[in-house]
Amino acid sequence: MADNRISMPAGFGGLMRFDEEYKSKIMLQPIHIVAFVIMIILFRVFLGFWFG
C-alpha cells in the first residue's frame, strides 16, 4: 500500500517577528484603569444606599 500521508509545510520555528511595541490611539496607564474600577465600585455602593 502506498503512503498516503499529506505533509504540511514546516512552521516558521519562531522566526516571525511582530512589532514589539503596539501603538494604540488610546494610551491608558494602569492607574487609570484602577481609578475607573474604584469609581464604578463607589458608584454601585452609592446606588445601593440611595435606592436600597
N, C-alpha and C positions, 0 to 999 in steps of 0.2 A: 504494500500500500504506500502511496506517495505521501510525503509530509505536506499536509495542507495548512500548516500554521501560517498566520499572517504576522509578519514582523512590523512593528510600528517604528517610526523614526525615533532615534535616541533623544532624550531630553537635552536641555542646554547645560545641565550639570552646574547650575548656579552661575552661569556666565552672563545671564541677562542682567543689565543694570537699570535700575529705576532711579528716577530723580530722588535724591536723598532728602531734599528739603522741599516739602509740599507747600506751595504758596496758595493761600486762600484769600478771598476778598474780605472775609470777616475773620479777624485775628482776635481770639479770646484767650486771656490768661486764665490759669486755674483759679485765681482769686475771684474772677468774675463769675465763674460757674458756682463756686461755693457761696458767694453772696446772693446769687439768684436763687439757689436752693433754700438758703436761710430765709429769704424774703417770702418764698412760696409757703414754707412751714409756718412762718409768723402770720401770714395772711389766712392760712387754714385754721390756725388757733383762734385768730380774731373772729372768723366766721362762726366758729364753734361757740364762742362766748356770746356773740351778737344774736344768733338765731337759735342757739341751743337751749 
